[in-house]
């Protein structure tokens, strides 16, 4: 059985990553603030929609099982996150739950380099590299947590979810 994890290095350029950090860093009011819908669609429509659609196609080609889904699905709940030195979301968790039953895949875009990453319960780690995109299932099979950066620097990441949606914008 494969892991259903797909990583694309250099999904965003250094300039695009820096642009997003500069644009949203001062807009957050807590450690990981959800972007409002205007900001969410602005990112998709002005920064990387073609790249993201290409990345989805890569995932669909790599893991044909997702093409068997009979419901519509699309990108939802995009968030800009900033973690101050020594902080991170270190609790073991998965994204599919009673309060989020429609989530299929996690989307993570690392905006800065760090000597840490996303650790799965089985011990595997997706290393945080500037511009890297990672997709992985939202279910208990991919229970994970963020690692604390030992370099004592601020970390930036954008996270989101591929979720079942009503037919409409961003459907797949």
N, C-alpha and C positions, 0 to 999 in steps of 0.2 A: 504494500500500500504506500502511495506517495504522501507527502506532507501537505499538499495543496497550498504551499507557500510559493509566492512568485516575487522575485526581487528584480528591480530595474535600477541599476546604477546610473547616475547622471540623468535621471528623469528631469530634474530641474538643473539649470546652469547655476554657477556660483552667483551670477548677477541676479537671476530670478529668485534664488533663495534669499539673498541679501535684501532685495526689494520687498519681499514679503515680511521679513523681520522688521525692516524699517517702517513699513506701512502699518503693521498691526501691533508692534511692541508696546506702543504708548496707549493703545486703545483698550487694552485688557484691564479689568478691575480686580481680578483675582488670578491665582496661579494658572488656571486653564479655563478661560472664559469662552463660552460658545459664541461663535460669530453669528450675527443676525443674518436673516435671509438675504438682505441686500449685499452684505459683504460676501456671503457665501457664493451667490451667483456672480458677483463682480470678479471674484477669483477665477471661477470656471470660465467666464466669458472673455476675460482680458489677459489671463496669464497662460493657461495651458490646456484649453479644451481639446485641441487636436491631439496633443500628447497624451492626455488622459484617455481619450477614446481609443487611441492606438494601444495603450497599456491594457485596457479592458479587452481589446481584441486578442492581444497576446495571451492574456489569462484564459480566455475562452478557447483559444487554439491549444493551449497547453493542457487544460483540464476540461475536456469535452463534456464531462458530466454536468457542468453548469448550464450547458446549452439545452439540457433536458428539462429545466425548470419550466413549468407551464404558466407561471405568474410573471407579471412585469416586475422589473427591478431596476434600481438606479442609485446614484450617489446621493446620500442624505447626511445631515448632521455634521458638516465640516467644521472643524474647530482648530483654532490657533492656540498652541500651548507654549507657555514659557515656564521653565523650571529653574528657580534660583539655585546657586551652588548648594550642594548637600541635600537637595530635595528631589522628589520624583514620586510617581505613583507606584509604590513598591508592594502593594497588596496583590496577592494572586487573584486573578479574576478572568472572566470571559465576558464578551460583550452581548451575548444572546441571553436574555433573562425574561422574567415575567413582565418587567417594565419596558423591555425592548425586544419583543418577540419576532420582529420582522427583519432583524439584522442577519445578513448572510456572510459578508466578508468585511474584515477590517481593512482600512486604508491608512497607511502611515507614510508621511513624507518628512524625512529628516532634513531640517534646514541648517544644521550646524554639525560639525565633527566632534566626536567625543570618544573617550576610551571606555565606552559602555554601550548599552543598547536595550533591546527588548528581549527578555529572557523567557523562554517557554518552560513549563513545568518539567519537561523531559530533559532539560539542560541545554538545549540548543539556544543560540543567541543570534538575533539579527543586529549586527553592529550598526551604530549610528554613524552614517556618512552623509555629508552635506549633499543634498540633491537626490538621495536614494528614495525610491518608492518601494513599499512592500505591501503586498496583499496577503492575507491569511484568513482562514475561516473564523467566524465569530463564536463558535461553539465551544463546549467544555473540552473538546479534543485539543484545543489550542489555548488552554489556560496559560496566562502570561502575566508578567509584571515588568515595570521599568526598573532599570538598574540605576543606582546612584553614580554620578560621574565622579571618579576619583581625582580628576584634575581641578576640581573646585572652580568650574566655570558654568555660566548660564547656558541652558540647553533650550533649543527651539524646535518645535515639531508641529506639523499639521496632521490631524487625524480625522477620519470620517468613516462612514459605513456604506457599503452597498447593501441596500435593503429592499424588501418587497415594497412596491409602491402601486398606487392607482395608475392606470394608464394616463400618460401625459409627459410633461417635460422630463428629460433625462432617462427615459425608459430604455430598456435593453431587451 
